[in-house]
Amino acid sequence: MRILLVEDDPSLASGIRLALKPEHYTVDHLSDGATALNALKEGEPFDAVILDLGLPRMDGMTVLNAVRRHGSQVPILVLTARDAVDDRIAGLDAGADDYLTKPFEVAELKARLRALLRRSQGQVSSILSCRGIRLDPHTLTVSFQGQDVSLSRRELTLLQEFMSHPGRVFTRDTLARLVYGWDEDVESNAIEVHIHHLRRKLFTEVIRTVRGIGYVMDKPSKDDV
């Protein structure tokens, strides 16, 4: 899962990124509202946004309103030091999916983010299951037809993206941004290598190549259920 963190406090942003790293989120950080709005309007493939309200150049409430007017339905978790009820209501009415007041416990941030992602994907449980594969984002474990499968961090992140969106065709560039984010250099064949490993560890047809476009995990057929 790729998360956009918009927070101008460097120490808080660093702490959040560090806390989310073990959860296998790819976290990209921006420190001002105008840059964040541009990234979201350009269609960067984020699964969720953690948005501070007190931002330079453009405040978070303006970003929130603009993102929703643009038609984006990306889940947004608002972080703010404003704890007045009217402020929380204004944020939710503007299109925020959840609201967390500073200071907060990291465990609560993680729990709210997990719940927000489940709702956005129409899931009751956080367990992902597709075509005999079972992935538990909490324990970071994967099994295929009841047998445990050992995956690297990148492989797990990639598989989670495909399982969260069965039937969606991902371009190679989109997958690279989802798995690596902005901060890391990516080898030209990195995604192909990860997909090769997933096919070898699971089964050949787990991810299908769409010639000239990218890759897709097909939705399960009746025979797969």
Summary of the structure (lengths in Angstrom):
residues: 225
radius of gyration: 18.1
end to end distance: 25.2
largest distance: 54.0
contacts: 662
relative contact order: 0.12
helix: 41%
strand: 21%
